[in-house]
Amino acid sequence: MAKAANVVRLLLGATTLWLSLLCSETASASKAVTAHLAAKWPETPLLLEASEFMAEESNEKFWQFLETVKELAIYKQTESDYSYYNLILKKAGQFLDNLHINLLKFAFSIRAYSPTIQMFQQIAANEPPPDGCDAFLVIHKKHTCKINEIKKLLKKATSRPRPYLFKGDHKFPTSKENLPVIILYAEMGTRAFGKFHTVLSEKAQNGEILYVLRHYIQKPVSQKMYLSGYGVELAIKSTEYKALDDTQVKTVTNASVEDEVETKEVQGFLFGKLKS
């Protein structure tokens, strides 16, 4: 019975110690400060960011990747975010080696190409987009979101001012540059994009137009764009005034130093004892 009582006491003591440690850890954890860095624009689709990564590799790889994912966003409605993420990597893996796939994953983690997508979004907002259009075309200052109007707008396109093209614009590969320019504003992977792309790529291959693609998200998500990989410093300073007597601190410090010297043995001599 005595042994059992001792065991119970030990168990109770260990439990009490464990609970006290747990409470102290919880209390200390509650004092932690977590900081998030959010951009001023909403979250951008990973598929578009992947396409910008491809564009940095080469223009050819960009359009090859685009052909394989031109309606990939449909799967986003039925797949989980993780499954859709892996699907994008699988599609990109057709044109990239393992090293570049790892670089793409790293670019996803820090959202390196999100500002580029937002840049195109701002360009589209300055057009401005026609109402109720998931995607739209700009043919020498004329806007439309109907495929059957392309032929009519192309007839007198050369008589209107030629649009300014940016360095980061995605131009469909063609041997001629002095052609009517059609700029497509659309979100890659959507059905609206797929319909326009099929028509425009065919015209570009026939040497009728210069086809340019710019990213445009008709309905951006409401979720914030959280950024990682950036240094964030949160400095917290106590403004409470505390009176402190410097003379006492100095005296205590000097006394402790002297005590340490006196008790220390120097080549066999104890100067503290000699002094006394």
N, C-alpha and C positions, 0 to 999 in steps of 0.2 A: 504493500500500500504506500509505503514511504517513497519507494522508487517511482511508483506511478504518479504520486503527487509532485515529485521533483521534475518528472518529464512534462507534466502539465504546466508547471511554473515556467520551465524553459520554453515551451511552445508559446505560452502567453507572452513571455518576455520578447521572444523573437518576432511575434506578430505585432506587438506594440512598437518595436523598433522599426519594422518594415513599414507600418502605417505612418510613423513619424517621418521617415525618410521620404515616403511617397508624398506626404503633405508638403514637406519642404521643397521637393522637386516641383510640385504643382504651383506652389507659391512663387518660386523663382521663375518658372516658365511663364507665369502670368505677367511678369514684368517685361517680357521680351517685346520688342517693337518690330513689326513687319512692314516693309515699305514696298509698294508696287509702282512701277513706272508705266503710265498709260499714255498712248499717243492721242492726238486730237482727232484722229480719223478712226472710223470703225474697223473691225477686223476684216482682213482681206482673204480671199480664197487661196488655199495652198496650191491649187492647180495652176492658178495664174502666176504665183511665185515660182513654181517649178518651171514654167515656160520661160520666165525671165532668166533663170539659171541656165536653161538650154540656149537662150539667145546669146549669153556671154560665151558659151562654147563655140557656137557658129550659127549663122543665119540658116544654114541648111538643116542643122539638127533641130532648130526651133520649128521649122515647118514640117519636118518629119514627125516630131513629137506631137505637133498640133493635129496631124492627120489621124493619129492613133487615139486621141482623146477628145475629138471634136464634139462628142455627145456624152462624155464621161460623167458630167455633173448630174445626169439622170440617176446614177447609182447612189448619189449622196442622199437622196430621199429615202432609200430603203436600207442602206448600209449604216453601220455605226461610224463614228468619226475615226476610230482606230483602223477599221477595215478599209475605209475610204483613203486614209493616209497610206496604208500599205499598197492599195491599188495604184495610187499615183507613183509610188516608188517602183512598183513592178513595171508600169508603162515606161518610166524613165530608164529603167534598167535595160531596155532594148537598145539604148543608144549610149549608155554610160558604163564604164567599168566599175569595179567595187570601190576603188579609191574615190571616184567622183560621186558615187552614190552616198558615201559617207560624208563628203563635202556638202551634198544636197541636204542630208539630214541635219547637218550643223547649221546650214543656212535657214532651214525651217525652224530650228530651235531658237535662233536669235531674230527671226523674221527679217532677214537681211534685205529681201526684195519687196517688202510691204510698202516702203516709201515710193518705189517705182510705180507700183500699181496705183497708189494714191495720186501720183503725178498725172497719169493718164486720166484718172477720174476727174481731176481738176480741169484738164484740157477739154474733156467732154462737156463739163458743166458750162464752159465758156462758149459753146457752140450756139445755142443751148440745144439739148435733146428734144425732139418732138414729143408731145404728150402721149402717154399710153403705149410707147414703143419699147419692147425689150431690147431691141438693137436697131441701129439706124445707119444710114449712109450719108456721106457728104461728098457731092460731086461738083467741084468748083463752085462753092458757096451755096449750092442748092441741097436741101435736106429732104430725105424721104426714108420711110421704113417699109416701103412696098417694092417687092422685086420687079413687078410689072412696069414700074416707072423708070427703071434704070435706062432702058433703051431711049426713051424720050429725053431724059436729062443729059445723055451722052451726045446727042446730036449737036448741040451748040455749046458744049462744055469748053472747047478751046477758045471760044470768044469771051469767056469769063476769066477772071484772074486765077492763076494757078495757086493752089494752097501751099503754105509753107510747111515743109517737112522737117521734123526734128531729128537729131542724131540717133535717138533711141527708138525711132519708129521702126516697125517691122514690115519690111518690103518683101513682097512675094518675088522669088527669083525670076528674073526676066532679062533678056538680052538687050532690050530697049528701055530708055529712060524718058524719051520725049513722047510721052503718051498721056491721054487724059487720066487724071488721078481720081481714084475712088477710095475714100477712107471709110473703113468699116469700124464702127464703135459697137462692140459686143463683148459679152462674157464668154470666153472660151469654154467649151464643154456643154453649153446649153443647146436646145433644139433650134432656137432662133439663130444662134450663131451658125449651126450646121447648115441651115437652109441658105443663108447668105454666102457662106464660104464655098459651097459647092458651085454656085453660079459664078462668083467672082474669080475663083481659082481657074475655072474653065476659060473665062474671058482673058485672064492674064496669060495662060499657057498659049492661047491663040494670038497673042500679041496685040490685043485690042485695048487693054488698059494697064495702068500701073496700080496694082492692088496693095493697099497699106492697111495694116491692122493696128488698132489702138484698143486697149482694155477699157471696158465700160460695164459697170455693175448697176443695173437698173434699180434694184432694191437692195441697198447695203444692209447688212445685219445691224441690230442695235447693240450687239456686244462690243465692249471696248477692246481696243488693240493694245494688249499688254506686251511690253518689250522686255527682253532679257539681254544680258551681256553688256549692260551699261552700268557704270559706277554710280551708286547712290549713297550719299552720306547724310545721315540724320544726326545732327548735333543737338543734344539736350543739355542745357545749362541751368543749374539751380541759382535762382536770384535771391535766395534767402540770405540775409546778412548774419554772419557769425563773428562775435568778438573773440579775439585770440591774443593772449599776452605773449609776444615774441621773446621777451627776456626769459620767461620760465622755460619755454621750449628749448632755448639756446643753452640754459644752465643744465637742464636734464640731459641734453645731448652731449655736452662736454663732460659731465660727470660719468656718463655711461662709457664714453671713450677712454677716460682715465682709468676706470675700473677694469676695462678690457686689457689695457696696456700693463697694469700692475699685476694682474693674474697670469699674464703670459710669460712663459719661460724663455729667456734669451741666452743661448749658449751655456745652459746649466745654471744660470743665476735667476732667482726669483726676486725681482726688485721690490715687490710688494712687501715681502718679509723683511728684506734689508732696511726698507724705509721705516717699518714699524719698530 
